[in-house]
Amino acid sequence: MRTNIYGKMRSAVTFLAVGLLLWNCSGGTREPASQEKTADTLYPEARLSAEIKQELYALPTPLEITIILEKSRAGYIFDITNPPGNAAKYIAEREKALNLGVYTADLAYSATYGQKDATNKFLACTAKLSDELGIAGIYEAGLVERVKRVGNNRDSLVGMVENVLMHTSSLLARQNRHYLAVLIATGAFVEGLYLAAELNVVAENNTLISSVIEKQQLHLNQLLTVMEPFRECKQMDALFQQLTSLRSVFTDFGLKPGKPLPREKAMALSDVVEKVRNEII
């Protein structure tokens, strides 16, 4: 059951990352629906090769991390997520897109741990930001009430989140707006890494969490590859540089597959990730 749910969620969230609306590099203004243009038209410098598009579709989702965090028996800590109240402060579309990714990771984290109340809060955050980005009708009016009815049943919560993401992907998969997709994927990656790094500090045995953090090096390289064609935009280039600083996570702290990380090093590693994360939230 867990494998089936993970596969479906990975597909759904990947489509969420790939399909969302285009952010205007110069000022963040969205085109009216009657004047929508493809990313390739508005951003000729971002014409993506088949290889880059394949990398974009293959970017992992934070569900990969949250399932392993739950499996490692690391406790759920609501306070390390992006506070739901922050959703109201994001004004520019760049901020909204990045933090839609962040809240997607927090949503996956809460649902995976069977946290009903937190799942509802992050559903509200993702609904708000999605609506403001021009995605209407994805979140049904009765969804929050249905989450309340299922209680803390993990599989039911994950199934409901999966349903939202699948509906989102069916609407957006046919859109060709890769610029915004990269921003959302970036927010989700950074938040997923941050959640893992924070729990790595407090876990009684952090061997499994340290191993999953070590595996994120490949995913970081994938994300940087996808971002490369968009770096003519100064704001994307700045974000690229911030992500590049995360490479030290995988080179400076002695992460090894199947090996625990001493608490002092785990704390220092978490500080590196938190610095980048704070630039986003």
C-alpha positions as CSV (number, residue, x, y, z in Angstrom):
1,M,0.0,0.0,0.0
2,R,2.8,2.4,0.9
3,T,4.7,1.8,-2.3
4,N,1.5,2.3,-4.4
5,I,0.7,5.5,-2.7
6,Y,4.3,6.7,-3.0
7,G,4.3,6.1,-6.7
8,K,1.0,7.9,-7.3
9,M,2.0,10.8,-5.1
10,R,5.4,11.1,-6.8
11,S,3.6,11.3,-10.2
12,A,1.0,13.8,-8.9
13,V,3.4,16.2,-7.3
14,T,5.8,16.0,-10.2
15,F,3.0,17.1,-12.5
16,L,2.1,19.8,-10.0
17,A,5.7,21.1,-10.2
18,V,5.7,20.9,-14.0
19,G,2.4,22.4,-14.8
20,L,2.0,25.6,-12.8
21,L,1.6,29.1,-14.2
22,L,4.4,31.2,-15.6
23,W,6.0,33.9,-13.4
24,N,7.1,37.0,-15.2
25,C,10.8,37.5,-14.6
26,S,10.8,41.2,-14.8
27,G,8.0,42.0,-12.4
28,G,5.9,38.9,-11.7
29,T,2.8,39.9,-13.6
30,R,0.6,37.1,-14.9
31,E,-0.8,37.2,-18.4
32,P,-4.7,37.4,-18.6
33,A,-6.2,34.1,-19.6
34,S,-7.2,35.5,-23.0
35,Q,-3.5,36.5,-23.6
36,E,-1.7,33.5,-22.3
37,K,1.5,32.6,-24.0
38,T,3.8,29.7,-23.6
39,A,7.1,29.9,-21.7
40,D,9.0,29.4,-24.9
41,T,7.3,32.5,-26.4
42,L,7.9,34.8,-23.5
43,Y,11.3,33.4,-22.5
44,P,13.2,32.4,-25.6
45,E,16.3,32.0,-23.5
46,A,14.5,29.3,-21.6
47,R,13.8,27.0,-24.6
48,L,14.3,23.7,-23.0
49,S,16.0,20.8,-24.6
50,A,14.4,17.4,-24.5
51,E,17.0,16.4,-21.9
52,I,16.2,19.3,-19.6
53,K,12.5,18.6,-19.9
54,Q,13.2,15.0,-18.9
55,E,15.1,16.2,-15.9
56,L,12.3,18.5,-14.9
57,Y,9.7,15.7,-15.0
58,A,12.1,13.5,-13.1
59,L,12.6,15.8,-10.2
60,P,11.7,14.0,-6.9
61,T,9.0,15.2,-4.6
62,P,9.3,15.8,-0.8
63,L,7.2,12.7,-0.2
64,E,10.3,10.7,-0.7
65,I,11.9,12.3,2.3
66,T,8.8,12.4,4.5
67,I,8.0,8.7,4.1
68,I,11.6,7.8,5.2
69,L,11.3,10.3,8.1
70,E,8.2,8.6,9.3
71,K,9.8,5.2,8.7
72,S,12.8,6.3,10.8
73,R,10.4,7.0,13.7
74,A,11.6,10.6,14.0
75,G,8.8,12.4,15.8
76,Y,6.5,14.9,14.1
77,I,7.3,18.5,15.0
78,F,4.9,21.1,13.7
79,D,7.0,24.0,14.7
80,I,9.7,23.3,12.1
81,T,7.3,23.8,9.2
82,N,6.7,27.1,7.6
83,P,4.0,28.8,9.8
84,P,0.7,28.7,8.0
85,G,0.2,32.5,8.8
86,N,3.1,33.2,6.5
87,A,1.0,32.4,3.5
88,A,-0.7,35.8,3.7
89,K,2.6,37.7,3.4
90,Y,3.7,36.5,0.0
91,I,3.0,39.2,-2.5
92,A,5.2,38.6,-5.6
93,E,4.5,35.6,-7.8
94,R,8.0,34.5,-7.2
95,E,7.4,34.3,-3.5
96,K,4.1,32.6,-4.0
97,A,5.6,30.0,-6.3
98,L,8.5,29.2,-4.1
99,N,6.3,28.9,-1.0
100,L,3.7,26.8,-2.7
101,G,6.6,24.4,-3.1
102,V,7.5,24.8,0.6
103,Y,3.9,24.2,1.7
104,T,3.7,21.2,-0.6
105,A,6.5,19.7,1.4
106,D,4.9,20.6,4.7
107,L,1.6,19.1,3.5
108,A,3.3,15.8,2.5
109,Y,5.1,15.8,5.9
110,S,1.9,16.2,7.8
111,A,-0.2,13.8,5.8
112,T,2.6,11.1,6.0
113,Y,2.6,11.4,9.7
114,G,-1.2,11.2,9.9
115,Q,-1.5,14.7,11.4
116,K,-5.1,15.7,10.5
117,D,-5.1,19.3,11.9
118,A,-1.7,20.2,10.4
119,T,-2.8,18.6,7.0
120,N,-5.8,20.9,7.0
121,K,-3.7,24.0,7.7
122,F,-1.3,23.2,4.9
123,L,-4.1,22.3,2.5
124,A,-5.5,25.8,3.2
125,C,-2.0,27.4,2.5
126,T,-1.6,25.5,-0.8
127,A,-5.1,26.3,-1.8
128,K,-4.6,30.0,-1.1
129,L,-1.3,30.3,-3.0
130,S,-2.6,28.1,-5.9
131,D,-5.7,30.3,-6.3
132,E,-3.6,33.5,-6.2
133,L,-1.4,32.0,-8.9
134,G,-4.4,31.6,-11.1
135,I,-5.4,28.0,-10.4
136,A,-9.1,28.1,-9.7
137,G,-11.4,25.2,-8.8
138,I,-8.7,22.7,-7.6
139,Y,-9.6,22.7,-4.0
140,E,-13.2,21.6,-3.3
141,A,-15.2,23.5,-0.7
142,G,-15.8,20.4,1.3
143,L,-12.3,19.0,1.4
144,V,-11.4,20.4,4.8
145,E,-14.5,18.9,6.3
146,R,-13.7,15.5,4.7
147,V,-10.2,15.6,6.2
148,K,-11.8,16.2,9.6
149,R,-14.0,13.1,9.2
150,V,-11.2,10.7,8.4
151,G,-9.4,11.6,11.6
152,N,-5.7,10.8,11.9
153,N,-5.8,7.8,9.6
154,R,-2.5,8.1,7.7
155,D,-3.6,6.3,4.5
156,S,-6.8,8.3,4.2
157,L,-5.0,11.6,4.7
158,V,-2.4,10.7,2.1
159,G,-5.1,9.5,-0.3
160,M,-6.9,12.8,0.0
161,V,-3.8,14.8,-0.6
162,E,-3.1,12.5,-3.6
163,N,-6.6,13.3,-4.9
164,V,-5.9,17.0,-4.7
165,L,-2.6,16.7,-6.5
166,M,-4.0,14.4,-9.2
167,H,-6.8,16.9,-9.9
168,T,-4.2,19.6,-10.1
169,S,-2.0,17.7,-12.5
170,S,-4.9,16.8,-14.8
171,L,-5.6,20.6,-15.2
172,L,-2.0,21.7,-15.5
173,A,-0.1,18.9,-17.2
174,R,-1.1,20.3,-20.6
175,Q,0.4,23.7,-19.8
176,N,3.9,24.6,-20.9
177,R,5.0,27.0,-18.2
178,H,8.4,25.6,-17.0
179,Y,9.7,28.7,-15.3
180,L,7.2,28.7,-12.5
181,A,7.5,24.9,-12.2
182,V,11.2,25.2,-11.4
183,L,10.4,27.7,-8.6
184,I,7.9,25.4,-7.0
185,A,10.2,22.4,-7.3
186,T,12.9,24.5,-5.6
187,G,10.8,25.4,-2.7
188,A,9.7,21.8,-2.2
189,F,13.3,20.5,-2.4
190,V,14.7,23.1,0.1
191,E,11.8,22.5,2.6
192,G,12.1,18.7,2.3
193,L,15.9,18.9,3.0
194,Y,15.3,21.3,5.8
195,L,12.7,19.0,7.5
196,A,15.2,16.1,7.3
197,A,18.1,18.2,8.6
198,E,16.1,19.4,11.6
199,L,14.9,16.0,12.5
200,N,18.4,14.6,12.0
201,V,19.5,16.8,15.0
202,V,16.9,15.5,17.4
203,A,16.5,11.8,16.3
204,E,17.8,9.3,18.8
205,N,19.3,7.3,16.0
206,N,19.8,9.4,12.8
207,T,21.4,6.8,10.6
208,L,18.4,6.5,8.3
209,I,17.8,10.2,8.1
210,S,21.4,10.9,7.4
211,S,21.3,8.4,4.6
212,V,18.3,10.0,3.0
213,I,20.0,13.5,3.3
214,E,23.1,12.1,1.6
215,K,20.9,10.9,-1.3
216,Q,19.6,14.4,-1.9
217,Q,22.9,15.4,-3.5
218,L,21.8,13.8,-6.8
219,H,18.5,15.6,-6.6
220,L,20.2,19.0,-6.0
221,N,22.4,18.4,-9.1
222,Q,19.2,17.6,-11.1
223,L,17.6,20.8,-9.9
224,L,20.6,23.0,-10.7
225,T,20.7,21.4,-14.2
226,V,17.1,22.3,-14.8
227,M,17.6,25.9,-13.5
228,E,20.6,26.6,-15.8
229,P,18.6,27.7,-18.9
230,F,16.8,30.3,-16.8
231,R,19.8,32.1,-15.3
232,E,19.5,35.1,-17.7
233,C,16.9,36.2,-15.3
234,K,18.8,37.9,-12.4
235,Q,16.3,36.6,-9.8
236,M,16.7,33.0,-10.9
237,D,20.4,33.4,-11.0
238,A,20.4,34.6,-7.4
239,L,18.3,31.6,-6.4
240,F,20.7,29.3,-8.4
241,Q,23.6,30.7,-6.3
242,Q,21.8,30.1,-3.1
243,L,21.1,26.5,-4.0
244,T,24.8,26.1,-5.0
245,S,25.7,26.8,-1.4
246,L,23.9,23.7,-0.4
247,R,26.6,21.6,-2.0
248,S,28.6,21.9,1.2
249,V,25.9,19.8,2.9
250,F,27.2,16.8,1.0
251,T,31.0,17.6,1.2
252,D,31.7,19.1,4.6
253,F,30.0,17.0,7.2
254,G,31.0,13.4,6.5
255,L,27.7,12.0,5.4
256,K,28.0,8.4,4.5
257,P,25.3,5.9,3.5
258,G,24.3,3.7,6.5
259,K,26.2,5.8,9.0
260,P,24.9,8.1,11.8
261,L,26.0,11.7,12.0
262,P,27.3,13.1,15.3
263,R,24.9,15.7,16.8
264,E,27.4,18.5,16.5
265,K,27.8,17.9,12.8
266,A,24.1,17.4,12.3
267,M,23.5,20.9,13.9
268,A,26.1,22.5,11.7
269,L,24.6,20.9,8.6
270,S,21.1,22.1,9.6
271,D,22.4,25.6,9.9
272,V,23.5,25.6,6.3
273,V,20.2,24.4,5.0
274,E,18.3,26.8,7.3
275,K,20.1,29.8,5.9
276,V,18.9,29.0,2.4
277,R,15.4,28.1,3.6
278,N,15.1,31.4,5.4
279,E,15.8,33.3,2.1
280,I,12.8,31.6,0.7
281,I,10.2,31.8,3.4
